[in-house]
Amino acid sequence: MATVAIGSRGSMVARSTADRVLLREYLERDRLFAAYAICDLGEREFPRTRWGIATIGDRPVAVAMEYGGLTPQPLFVMGDADGIAAILKDVVRPRAAYVAAKRDVLPAVEQHYRVEPGPEMIRMWVDRSTFQPAMARVERLLPVEVGELNRLYQLGFAAWLPATAVAEGVYYGIRVNGRLVAAAGTHVVNRDAGLAVVGNVLTQVDHRGRGYAKAVTSAVTAELLRACDEVVLNVRVDNPPAIAAYRRLGYQEHCRFEERLVRRSTPAWPDLAAPIRRLFGRRPGHDGQLHDQAHPVNPPMARPVGPPMADPTPEDPT
């Protein structure tokens, strides 16, 4: 547990937590931005996560969540910048991750991480009152078809899905001459919270411009809205055709945020030898400290194998 002095505001405490009630209450302050994190509070996903919270007195002021798995994994931060910095300093400390954060708190992340450049993201959302379904011939994909689905995804981005992801999620596709050419699915669903995230949307290059991405996204959205109050998705700001297609389905912008590859720039564990070095006046930079040498990799898009928060949405303008 770390304590940070905040002047007249009192002492800020950063600590780990597994209190889902406390976390849910805080995340609901910006439910749509925190949709992934709220979904990860569900029974299936929560054991795969690690959470940190910063408080002043009894009042939570920031949270951070690391999704477990092969590095780099998603890292979500929300709240007060000082609180985020304190959590990342001492509590949630991945060596490398894909961070999702509002732009104004990126400096807090940069206190402990080298932040790679990347495009701004848009969080879009829809509910039953705004949804405008697209009429098209689509089919629900089954777990036994996961091989065909993975072959499609390998044409557009690095991804791998197990059959359980299809069984537990919602996936729809379109076939042309018996071959799967477009698909959309889910990153994560929490029916108890009434939230779901659409992802893994891809149309084969030769079949773009025909409305296939919009059609399969519509089918997935319609299915999710039967059990969920809101459905969200991410899209890059530099993809106007996809943004327009989602708007025609009734999705609207909630906020903009950053999704960046980050690599630890400060020691990944507390430097227990520092007091001894200070005692003997040892010069910095000659302590033999090992620094993170993780290399950036292309982010896998399939949630079960550790995706980032964003999906490389295809350019399909119709």
C-alpha angles and dihedrals in degrees: 000000000000128000121204124190112233099182114235090359091072128231122334116211122200117196143151118262141184094187102128093183091056092045094047092050091053096043092051087070086081102016098172097047089045094045096117092048093047090050089051089061088072122108094257099048104030096079088058094057138079119205136198128188133191120209138181105208104319094332119103112221104171143010136196129191129193118196111218127237140073114350127290102045134161118288119190124194129181137169139022113019094224090050092050091049091051093050093048091047099056114002117034106033115160116174091225132002147154103253123205111200143145111261094245092063097047090097088061090054090047090061087075106015141054103235118212120215119260144155123278115257132219122216108212128187143185137188135190093274095055102033115118107189122213116228112227142128106268133152134217109246119228130214091252088062094058092107092059090045092053091049089056093049093050088063092062112022142353108279142137127187128191118219089252090065090060092043094051097037136048119261129173130180145181124226128203115196088348095306124115107241103161137027143167131188145154135289096196139344131198109182092179089060093040093236136119137172123220115215148142091065112168139154121193109252095243091055101046123119093045099094095255095130091050091048097052092042088052092052093050091046093050091051093048094048090061088072105017133065096214135019122199137190138177128235133175117252089230092063104079095163092058092044090052092048092052091047089056087058089055098261114144134191117266102173146328123244144164126257111189141164107244131188126196113261097175123059111289092225133037111282099237093177094058096091090052092050091049090050092056095037095241113177118247119250096041101076098103091243112168113229127208112270098179113150123222115253133190107271115248111230100209112096095215092064097043113280128186119246096263134070124216093238113204123242101248109148102184 
